[in-house]
Amino acid sequence: MSESCEAASRPKTFKELIRSSWFWKPASAVIAGGTLGFLYYYFVGCTSGSCGIASNPFMSILFGGAIGFFFVNRPCKSC
């Protein structure tokens, strides 16, 4: 088992960027996180307004998208 940490090279043109997993992996994680954030607001959200994230749908979507992005591009992963 080889455990090399060779990073894939960044795409050079816009067309290569759109077709690469370098773009789609974080983009799909942000979309999924935002969707889960909205579902959290819709089903669990707080109506009193005292909850910072769960009382506002925009904050729930933003927070969920950020969590999705950091889950995929976590800075502590070894490879």
ZAGULUM-142143 format. One record per residue: residue number from 1; residue in one letter; x, y, z of N, C-alpha, C, O in turn. Coordinates in steps of 0.2 Angstrom, whole numbers, plus 5000, padded with zeros to 4 digits. Atoms other than C-alpha are relative to their C-alpha. Layout:
% ZAGULUM-142143
+-----+----+------+------+------+------+------+------+------+------+------+------+------+------+
!   i ! aa !  nxx !  nyy !  nzz ! caxx ! cayy ! cazz !  cxx !  cyy !  czz !  oxx !  oyy !  ozz !
+-----+----+------+------+------+------+------+------+------+------+------+------+------+------+
! NUM !  a !    X !    Y !    Z !    X !    Y !    Z !    X !    Y !    Z !    X !    Y !    Z !
...
+-----+----+------+------+------+------+------+------+------+------+------+------+------+------+
***
This chain:
% ZAGULUM-142143
+-----+----+------+------+------+------+------+------+------+------+------+------+------+------+
!   i ! aa !  nxx !  nyy !  nzz ! caxx ! cayy ! cazz !  cxx !  cyy !  czz !  oxx !  oyy !  ozz !
+-----+----+------+------+------+------+------+------+------+------+------+------+------+------+
!   1 !  m ! 5004 ! 4994 ! 5000 ! 5000 ! 5000 ! 5000 ! 5004 ! 5006 ! 5000 ! 5008 ! 5007 ! 5005 !
!   2 !  s ! 4997 ! 4994 ! 5000 ! 5007 ! 5016 ! 4995 ! 4996 ! 5006 ! 5003 ! 4990 ! 5007 ! 5001 !
!   3 !  e ! 5003 ! 4995 ! 4996 ! 5003 ! 5031 ! 5006 ! 5003 ! 5007 ! 4998 ! 5005 ! 5010 ! 5002 !
!   4 !  s ! 4997 ! 4994 ! 5003 ! 5010 ! 5045 ! 4995 ! 4995 ! 5006 ! 5000 ! 4989 ! 5004 ! 4999 !
!   5 !  c ! 5005 ! 4995 ! 5000 ! 5002 ! 5062 ! 4997 ! 5001 ! 5005 ! 4994 ! 5002 ! 5011 ! 4995 !
!   6 !  e ! 4999 ! 4996 ! 5005 ! 5004 ! 5068 ! 4980 ! 4993 ! 5004 ! 4998 ! 4988 ! 5001 ! 4997 !
!   7 !  a ! 5006 ! 4996 ! 5001 ! 4992 ! 5083 ! 4977 ! 4999 ! 5000 ! 4992 ! 5003 ! 5000 ! 4988 !
!   8 !  a ! 5001 ! 5000 ! 5007 ! 4983 ! 5083 ! 4960 ! 5001 ! 5008 ! 4998 ! 5000 ! 5012 ! 5002 !
!   9 !  s ! 4998 ! 4994 ! 5002 ! 4988 ! 5098 ! 4950 ! 4993 ! 5004 ! 4998 ! 4988 ! 5001 ! 4996 !
!  10 !  r ! 5006 ! 4995 ! 5001 ! 4976 ! 5113 ! 4948 ! 4999 ! 5001 ! 4993 ! 5003 ! 5001 ! 4989 !
!  11 !  p ! 5001 ! 4999 ! 5007 ! 4967 ! 5114 ! 4932 ! 5002 ! 5007 ! 4997 ! 5001 ! 5012 ! 5001 !
!  12 !  k ! 4997 ! 4994 ! 5003 ! 4974 ! 5127 ! 4920 ! 4994 ! 5005 ! 4997 ! 4995 ! 5011 ! 4997 !
!  13 !  t ! 5005 ! 4996 ! 5003 ! 4958 ! 5133 ! 4910 ! 4994 ! 4999 ! 5004 ! 4993 ! 4995 ! 5008 !
!  14 !  f ! 5006 ! 5001 ! 4997 ! 4941 ! 5136 ! 4915 ! 4996 ! 4994 ! 4998 ! 4992 ! 4991 ! 5003 !
!  15 !  k ! 5003 ! 5006 ! 5002 ! 4934 ! 5122 ! 4905 ! 5003 ! 4994 ! 5004 ! 4999 ! 4989 ! 5006 !
!  16 !  e ! 4997 ! 5005 ! 4996 ! 4946 ! 5110 ! 4914 ! 4998 ! 5000 ! 5007 ! 4997 ! 4995 ! 5011 !
!  17 !  l ! 5002 ! 4999 ! 4993 ! 4941 ! 5117 ! 4931 ! 4993 ! 4998 ! 5001 ! 4992 ! 4994 ! 5006 !
!  18 !  i ! 5007 ! 5003 ! 4999 ! 4923 ! 5114 ! 4928 ! 4999 ! 4993 ! 5000 ! 4994 ! 4990 ! 5003 !
!  19 !  r ! 5000 ! 5008 ! 5001 ! 4926 ! 5096 ! 4923 ! 5004 ! 4996 ! 5005 ! 5003 ! 4990 ! 5005 !
!  20 !  s ! 4995 ! 5004 ! 4995 ! 4938 ! 5092 ! 4937 ! 4996 ! 4999 ! 5007 ! 4991 ! 5003 ! 5009 !
!  21 !  s ! 5002 ! 5001 ! 4994 ! 4934 ! 5085 ! 4954 ! 5003 ! 5005 ! 5005 ! 5000 ! 5006 ! 5011 !
!  22 !  w ! 4997 ! 4995 ! 4996 ! 4945 ! 5099 ! 4961 ! 4994 ! 5006 ! 5001 ! 4995 ! 5009 ! 5007 !
!  23 !  f ! 5006 ! 4995 ! 5000 ! 4929 ! 5111 ! 4958 ! 4994 ! 4996 ! 5003 ! 4991 ! 4999 ! 5008 !
!  24 !  w ! 5006 ! 5003 ! 4999 ! 4915 ! 5099 ! 4960 ! 4999 ! 4997 ! 5007 ! 4994 ! 4997 ! 5010 !
!  25 !  k ! 5000 ! 5003 ! 4993 ! 4920 ! 5090 ! 4977 ! 4998 ! 5006 ! 5005 ! 4993 ! 5004 ! 5009 !
!  26 !  p ! 5002 ! 4995 ! 4995 ! 4919 ! 5106 ! 4987 ! 4993 ! 5004 ! 4998 ! 4989 ! 5005 ! 5003 !
!  27 !  a ! 5007 ! 4997 ! 5002 ! 4904 ! 5113 ! 4977 ! 4994 ! 4996 ! 5002 ! 4989 ! 4999 ! 5005 !
!  28 !  s ! 5005 ! 5005 ! 4998 ! 4894 ! 5098 ! 4980 ! 4999 ! 5000 ! 5008 ! 4994 ! 4999 ! 5010 !
!  29 !  a ! 5001 ! 5000 ! 4992 ! 4898 ! 5098 ! 4999 ! 4997 ! 5007 ! 5002 ! 4993 ! 5006 ! 5007 !
!  30 !  v ! 5003 ! 4993 ! 4998 ! 4893 ! 5117 ! 5000 ! 4992 ! 4999 ! 4999 ! 4989 ! 5001 ! 5003 !
!  31 !  i ! 5008 ! 5001 ! 5001 ! 4876 ! 5113 ! 4992 ! 4997 ! 4995 ! 5004 ! 4991 ! 4997 ! 5007 !
!  32 !  a ! 5003 ! 5004 ! 4996 ! 4873 ! 5098 ! 5002 ! 5000 ! 5002 ! 5007 ! 4995 ! 5001 ! 5011 !
!  33 !  g ! 5000 ! 4997 ! 4993 ! 4878 ! 5107 ! 5018 ! 4995 ! 5005 ! 5001 ! 4991 ! 5006 ! 5006 !
!  34 !  g ! 5005 ! 4994 ! 5000 ! 4867 ! 5122 ! 5014 ! 4993 ! 4997 ! 5000 ! 4988 ! 4999 ! 5003 !
!  35 !  t ! 5007 ! 5003 ! 5000 ! 4852 ! 5110 ! 5010 ! 4999 ! 4997 ! 5007 ! 4993 ! 4998 ! 5010 !
!  36 !  l ! 5001 ! 5003 ! 4993 ! 4855 ! 5101 ! 5027 ! 4999 ! 5006 ! 5005 ! 4995 ! 5005 ! 5010 !
!  37 !  g ! 5001 ! 4994 ! 4995 ! 4856 ! 5118 ! 5036 ! 4993 ! 5003 ! 4999 ! 4990 ! 5004 ! 5004 !
!  38 !  f ! 5006 ! 4998 ! 5001 ! 4840 ! 5123 ! 5028 ! 4995 ! 4995 ! 5003 ! 4990 ! 4997 ! 5007 !
!  39 !  l ! 5004 ! 5005 ! 4997 ! 4832 ! 5107 ! 5033 ! 5000 ! 5000 ! 5008 ! 4995 ! 4999 ! 5011 !
!  40 !  y ! 5000 ! 5000 ! 4993 ! 4838 ! 5109 ! 5051 ! 4996 ! 5006 ! 5002 ! 4993 ! 5006 ! 5007 !
!  41 !  y ! 5004 ! 4994 ! 4999 ! 4830 ! 5127 ! 5051 ! 4993 ! 4998 ! 5000 ! 4989 ! 5000 ! 5004 !
!  42 !  y ! 5007 ! 5001 ! 5002 ! 4814 ! 5120 ! 5044 ! 4997 ! 4995 ! 5006 ! 4991 ! 4996 ! 5008 !
!  43 !  f ! 5003 ! 5005 ! 4995 ! 4812 ! 5105 ! 5056 ! 5002 ! 5001 ! 5007 ! 4998 ! 5000 ! 5012 !
!  44 !  v ! 4998 ! 4999 ! 4993 ! 4821 ! 5110 ! 5072 ! 5000 ! 5008 ! 5002 ! 5000 ! 5009 ! 5008 !
!  45 !  g ! 4999 ! 4993 ! 4999 ! 4822 ! 5129 ! 5070 ! 4997 ! 5003 ! 5006 ! 4991 ! 5000 ! 5008 !
!  46 !  c ! 5003 ! 4997 ! 4994 ! 4818 ! 5140 ! 5085 ! 4996 ! 5006 ! 4998 ! 4998 ! 5010 ! 4994 !
!  47 !  t ! 5004 ! 4995 ! 5002 ! 4804 ! 5152 ! 5084 ! 5000 ! 5007 ! 5005 ! 4998 ! 5012 ! 5003 !
!  48 !  s ! 5000 ! 4994 ! 4995 ! 4808 ! 5164 ! 5099 ! 5005 ! 5005 ! 4997 ! 5005 ! 5011 ! 4999 !
!  49 !  g ! 4995 ! 4995 ! 5003 ! 4823 ! 5172 ! 5089 ! 5006 ! 5000 ! 5004 ! 5011 ! 5004 ! 5002 !
!  50 !  s ! 4994 ! 4999 ! 4995 ! 4835 ! 5169 ! 5103 ! 5006 ! 4995 ! 4997 ! 5012 ! 4996 ! 4999 !
!  51 !  c ! 4995 ! 5005 ! 5003 ! 4845 ! 5155 ! 5093 ! 5003 ! 5004 ! 4994 ! 5000 ! 5006 ! 4989 !
!  52 !  g ! 4997 ! 4996 ! 5005 ! 4858 ! 5163 ! 5082 ! 5000 ! 4997 ! 4993 ! 4999 ! 5000 ! 4988 !
!  53 !  i ! 5000 ! 5003 ! 5006 ! 4858 ! 5150 ! 5069 ! 4993 ! 4997 ! 4998 ! 4991 ! 4998 ! 4992 !
!  54 !  a ! 5006 ! 5003 ! 5001 ! 4842 ! 5141 ! 5070 ! 4994 ! 5004 ! 4999 ! 4988 ! 5002 ! 4997 !
!  55 !  s ! 5005 ! 4996 ! 5000 ! 4831 ! 5156 ! 5070 ! 4999 ! 5004 ! 4993 ! 4994 ! 5007 ! 4991 !
!  56 !  n ! 5000 ! 4996 ! 5006 ! 4836 ! 5163 ! 5053 ! 5002 ! 4995 ! 4994 ! 5007 ! 4991 ! 4995 !
!  57 !  p ! 4999 ! 5005 ! 5005 ! 4835 ! 5152 ! 5037 ! 5007 ! 5002 ! 4996 ! 5010 ! 4997 ! 4994 !
!  58 !  f ! 4994 ! 4998 ! 5003 ! 4849 ! 5162 ! 5029 ! 5007 ! 4998 ! 5004 ! 5012 ! 4996 ! 5001 !
!  59 !  m ! 4994 ! 5002 ! 4996 ! 4861 ! 5159 ! 5043 ! 5001 ! 4992 ! 5001 ! 5006 ! 4990 ! 5001 !
!  60 !  s ! 4999 ! 5007 ! 5000 ! 4857 ! 5141 ! 5044 ! 5003 ! 4997 ! 4993 ! 5007 ! 4992 ! 4993 !
!  61 !  i ! 4997 ! 5002 ! 5007 ! 4861 ! 5139 ! 5025 ! 5007 ! 5001 ! 5000 ! 5011 ! 4997 ! 4997 !
!  62 !  l ! 4993 ! 4997 ! 5000 ! 4877 ! 5149 ! 5027 ! 5004 ! 4995 ! 5004 ! 5009 ! 4993 ! 5002 !
!  63 !  f ! 4997 ! 5004 ! 4995 ! 4882 ! 5139 ! 5042 ! 5001 ! 4993 ! 4997 ! 5006 ! 4990 ! 4998 !
!  64 !  g ! 5000 ! 5007 ! 5003 ! 4878 ! 5122 ! 5034 ! 5005 ! 5000 ! 4994 ! 5008 ! 4995 ! 4993 !
!  65 !  g ! 4996 ! 5000 ! 5006 ! 4887 ! 5127 ! 5018 ! 5007 ! 5000 ! 5002 ! 5012 ! 4997 ! 4999 !
!  66 !  a ! 4993 ! 4999 ! 4997 ! 4903 ! 5132 ! 5028 ! 5002 ! 4993 ! 5003 ! 5008 ! 4991 ! 5002 !
!  67 !  i ! 4999 ! 5006 ! 4997 ! 4902 ! 5116 ! 5038 ! 5002 ! 4994 ! 4994 ! 5006 ! 4990 ! 4995 !
!  68 !  g ! 4999 ! 5004 ! 5005 ! 4901 ! 5106 ! 5022 ! 5006 ! 5001 ! 4996 ! 5010 ! 4996 ! 4994 !
!  69 !  f ! 4994 ! 4998 ! 5003 ! 4915 ! 5115 ! 5014 ! 5006 ! 4998 ! 5004 ! 5011 ! 4995 ! 5002 !
!  70 !  f ! 4995 ! 5002 ! 4996 ! 4926 ! 5112 ! 5029 ! 5001 ! 4993 ! 5001 ! 5006 ! 4990 ! 5003 !
!  71 !  f ! 5000 ! 5008 ! 4999 ! 4921 ! 5094 ! 5030 ! 5004 ! 4997 ! 4994 ! 5008 ! 4992 ! 4995 !
!  72 !  v ! 4997 ! 5003 ! 5005 ! 4928 ! 5091 ! 5013 ! 5007 ! 5003 ! 4999 ! 5012 ! 4999 ! 4998 !
!  73 !  n ! 4994 ! 4997 ! 5001 ! 4943 ! 5103 ! 5013 ! 5003 ! 5001 ! 5007 ! 5006 ! 5007 ! 5009 !
!  74 !  r ! 4998 ! 5000 ! 4994 ! 4948 ! 5100 ! 5031 ! 5008 ! 5001 ! 5001 ! 5011 ! 4998 ! 4997 !
!  75 !  p ! 4993 ! 4998 ! 5000 ! 4965 ! 5108 ! 5035 ! 5004 ! 4995 ! 5004 ! 5010 ! 4995 ! 5003 !
!  76 !  c ! 4996 ! 5004 ! 4996 ! 4970 ! 5094 ! 5047 ! 5001 ! 4993 ! 4997 ! 5004 ! 4988 ! 4999 !
!  77 !  k ! 4999 ! 5007 ! 5004 ! 4969 ! 5079 ! 5034 ! 5007 ! 4999 ! 4998 ! 5011 ! 5004 ! 4996 !
!  78 !  s ! 4993 ! 5001 ! 5002 ! 4986 ! 5071 ! 5031 ! 5001 ! 5000 ! 4993 ! 5007 ! 5001 ! 4991 !
!  79 !  c ! 4999 ! 5001 ! 5008 ! 4983 ! 5068 ! 5012 ! 4995 ! 5003 ! 4997 ! 4995 ! 5004 ! 4991 !
+-----+----+------+------+------+------+------+------+------+------+------+------+------+------+
***
